[in-house]
Amino acid sequence: MRFRIYIFLVILLIASSCGEYEKLLKSVDFELKKSKAIEYYEAEKYIKASELLEMVIPRYRATDEAELLIWISSNCYYELRDYMTASAAFRNFAESYPYSSRCEEATFKAAYCDYLQAPRPELDQAVTQAAIEGFTYFQRRFPASDKIEESVELIKELQDKLVEKSYKSAKLYYDLKQYRAAIVALSNSLKEYPDTKFREELIFLKLESSYLYAYYSVPGRQTERYQETLDEYFSFVEEFPESKFSKDSEKIYKNTSDFLNIEISN
């Protein structure tokens, strides 16, 4: 019996609370809405705080209280994991209040929200690039910040994602047996990211693509293209004389030399 009474009281309390909130949403008492929004935020009730702030902020936009309200609203989006909206909100805050004591944190958080949205390497990396640009701007704007080191590490992580994206995009042409396009894509990837961890494999794939492109070419173009393959081979072995791809590269060299009637030196 006592348990039933307890459940009833809980339901009654919840219903009463919801009723009060609904009344608050309809209220024209903006001072009350403002104070309750801050109260909800401090109690980590971010949905309610955010809803109220959307109504309140336009009313206080030209006042001294606007900075705090916009800051709280931005953090509500962040806590609710609406990182796209949060990023825009923090960026807008930093632009609107460049001399605020919160500007440094807002600038960092704007970039960090983009970082949290960065997709896996196979997908479009526009957000990843935006995050890198955001952290780079943060470093220039606040060179003495205690978050500089963290931003440097996050940029490295994001750049690795771009490198992997470039690698996979270039390799895709090779996998599709589009060897001419593969040569161009692999060259571009190496040019854009010369220190990539995939460098050895990319250079080998460029060599193999060159060989296969020559192999499948019309007879009138084969000599020229096999000569290009030979150039790719020498570049590869010069940089990676003990490569894990050595066996395959030597086979390419032998077949290319046989076609060009070149005596292989031991």
C-alpha positions in Angstrom: 0.0 0.0 0.0 2.8 2.4 0.9 4.6 1.5 -2.3 1.5 2.5 -4.3 1.2 5.7 -2.5 4.9 6.4 -3.2 4.5 5.7 -6.9 1.4 8.0 -7.0 3.3 10.8 -5.4 6.1 10.5 -7.8 3.8 10.6 -10.8 2.0 13.5 -9.3 5.3 15.3 -8.8 6.4 14.7 -12.4 3.1 15.8 -13.8 3.2 18.9 -11.7 6.7 19.7 -12.8 5.9 19.2 -16.4 2.8 21.5 -16.0 4.9 24.2 -14.4 7.4 24.0 -17.3 4.7 24.2 -19.9 3.4 27.3 -18.1 6.9 28.7 -18.1 7.2 28.3 -21.8 4.0 30.2 -22.4 4.9 32.9 -19.9 5.7 36.5 -20.9 7.8 37.0 -17.8 11.2 37.0 -19.5 13.0 37.7 -16.2 11.6 34.5 -14.8 12.4 32.6 -18.0 16.0 33.9 -17.8 16.5 32.9 -14.2 14.9 29.5 -14.7 17.1 28.9 -17.8 20.2 29.5 -15.8 18.8 27.3 -13.0 18.1 24.5 -15.4 21.6 24.8 -17.0 23.3 24.6 -13.5 21.1 21.6 -12.8 22.3 20.0 -16.1 18.8 20.1 -17.6 20.2 21.3 -20.9 17.1 20.7 -23.1 14.9 22.8 -20.9 17.6 25.5 -20.5 18.2 25.6 -24.3 14.5 25.9 -25.1 14.1 28.8 -22.7 17.2 30.5 -23.9 16.0 30.5 -27.5 13.1 32.5 -26.3 15.0 34.8 -24.0 18.2 35.7 -25.9 16.5 37.9 -28.6 15.0 39.9 -25.7 18.3 40.5 -24.0 20.6 40.7 -27.1 21.5 44.3 -26.7 22.0 44.2 -22.9 25.0 43.4 -20.7 23.4 40.0 -19.9 23.5 38.8 -23.5 27.1 37.5 -23.3 26.4 35.2 -20.4 23.1 33.9 -21.9 24.7 33.2 -25.4 27.6 31.5 -23.7 25.2 29.2 -21.7 23.2 28.5 -24.8 26.3 27.5 -26.7 27.3 25.2 -23.9 23.8 23.7 -23.9 24.2 22.6 -27.5 27.6 21.2 -26.7 26.3 19.2 -23.7 23.4 17.9 -25.9 26.0 16.7 -28.5 24.6 18.9 -31.2 28.1 19.7 -32.3 27.2 21.3 -35.6 25.0 23.9 -33.9 27.5 24.3 -31.0 30.4 24.9 -33.3 28.5 27.7 -35.0 27.3 29.1 -31.7 30.8 29.2 -30.2 32.3 30.7 -33.3 29.6 33.4 -33.3 30.3 34.1 -29.6 34.0 34.5 -30.2 33.3 36.9 -33.1 30.7 38.9 -31.1 32.8 39.1 -27.9 36.4 39.1 -29.0 37.6 40.7 -25.8 35.6 38.4 -23.5 37.4 36.3 -20.9 35.5 33.4 -22.5 36.6 34.1 -26.1 39.7 31.8 -25.8 37.5 28.8 -24.7 34.9 29.6 -27.3 37.4 29.6 -30.1 38.9 26.3 -29.0 35.4 24.7 -28.5 34.3 25.8 -32.0 37.2 23.9 -33.5 36.8 21.0 -31.1 33.1 20.6 -32.1 34.2 20.3 -35.7 36.8 17.7 -34.5 34.1 15.7 -32.9 32.1 15.6 -36.1 35.1 14.6 -38.3 34.0 11.4 -40.2 35.9 8.3 -41.0 38.5 8.7 -43.8 36.3 7.1 -46.5 33.9 10.0 -46.3 34.0 13.7 -47.3 36.6 15.5 -45.1 35.2 19.1 -45.3 34.5 19.1 -41.5 38.0 17.7 -40.8 39.6 20.5 -42.8 37.4 23.0 -41.0 38.6 21.6 -37.6 42.2 22.0 -38.7 41.7 25.5 -39.8 39.8 26.2 -36.5 42.7 24.9 -34.3 45.3 26.7 -36.5 43.4 30.0 -36.0 43.2 29.3 -32.3 46.9 28.8 -32.1 47.5 32.2 -33.8 44.9 34.0 -31.8 46.0 32.6 -28.4 49.6 31.5 -28.6 50.1 31.5 -24.8 47.0 29.3 -24.2 47.4 26.2 -22.0 45.5 24.3 -24.8 48.1 24.9 -27.5 49.7 21.5 -27.0 46.3 19.8 -27.1 45.4 21.6 -30.3 48.7 20.5 -31.9 48.0 16.9 -31.1 44.4 17.2 -32.4 45.6 18.7 -35.7 48.1 15.8 -36.1 45.2 13.4 -35.6 43.0 15.2 -38.1 45.8 15.4 -40.7 46.4 11.6 -40.4 42.7 11.3 -41.4 43.3 13.5 -44.5 46.4 11.4 -45.3 44.4 8.2 -45.1 41.6 9.7 -47.2 44.1 10.7 -49.9 45.7 7.2 -49.7 42.4 5.4 -50.1 41.2 7.6 -52.8 44.3 7.1 -54.8 44.4 3.4 -54.2 40.8 3.1 -55.4 41.8 3.9 -59.0 44.4 1.1 -58.8 41.8 -1.3 -57.4 39.4 -0.4 -60.2 42.2 -1.1 -62.7 42.1 2.5 -64.0 45.9 2.6 -64.2 46.3 5.9 -65.9 44.1 7.7 -63.4 45.8 5.7 -60.6 49.2 7.1 -61.6 47.9 10.7 -61.5 46.1 10.2 -58.2 49.0 8.4 -56.5 51.4 11.2 -57.7 49.1 13.9 -56.3 48.8 12.1 -53.0 52.5 11.8 -52.7 52.9 15.5 -53.6 50.4 16.6 -51.1 51.6 14.4 -48.3 55.2 13.6 -49.0 55.8 12.3 -45.4 52.8 10.0 -45.4 53.2 6.7 -43.5 51.8 5.1 -46.7 54.7 6.5 -48.9 56.4 3.2 -49.6 53.1 1.5 -50.7 52.0 4.5 -52.7 55.3 4.6 -54.7 55.1 0.9 -55.3 51.5 1.1 -56.5 52.6 3.9 -58.8 55.3 1.7 -60.2 52.9 -1.2 -60.7 50.2 1.0 -62.2 52.8 2.3 -64.6 53.8 -1.2 -65.6 50.2 -2.4 -66.0 49.3 0.7 -68.0 52.2 0.0 -70.4 51.3 -3.7 -70.5 47.7 -3.0 -71.6 48.6 -0.1 -73.9 48.3 -0.3 -77.7 51.6 -1.6 -79.3 52.5 1.8 -80.6 52.7 3.3 -77.1 54.2 0.5 -75.2 57.8 1.3 -75.6 57.4 4.8 -74.3 55.3 3.6 -71.4 57.6 0.8 -70.5 60.5 3.3 -70.4 58.5 5.4 -67.9 58.0 2.2 -65.9 61.7 1.7 -65.8 62.2 5.2 -64.5 59.6 4.5 -61.8 61.4 1.3 -60.8 64.8 3.1 -60.3 63.1 5.8 -58.3 61.5 3.2 -56.1 64.6 1.0 -55.4 66.7 4.1 -54.8 64.4 5.2 -52.0 63.4 1.7 -50.7 66.3 -0.7 -51.5 65.0 -3.3 -49.0 61.3 -2.8 -49.5 58.7 -5.4 -48.5 57.6 -5.0 -52.2 61.1 -5.9 -53.5 60.0 -9.3 -55.0 57.2 -7.8 -56.9 59.2 -4.8 -58.0 62.0 -7.0 -59.3 59.5 -9.0 -61.4 58.3 -5.8 -62.9 61.9 -4.8 -63.7 62.6 -8.1 -65.4 59.4 -8.0 -67.5 60.0 -4.4 -68.4 63.7 -5.1 -69.3 62.7 -8.1 -71.4 60.3 -6.0 -73.4 62.8 -3.2 -74.0 65.6 -5.7 -74.7 67.7 -4.4 -71.9 70.3 -6.7 -70.3 69.7 -7.0 -66.6 72.7 -6.3 -64.5 73.3 -8.5 -61.4 
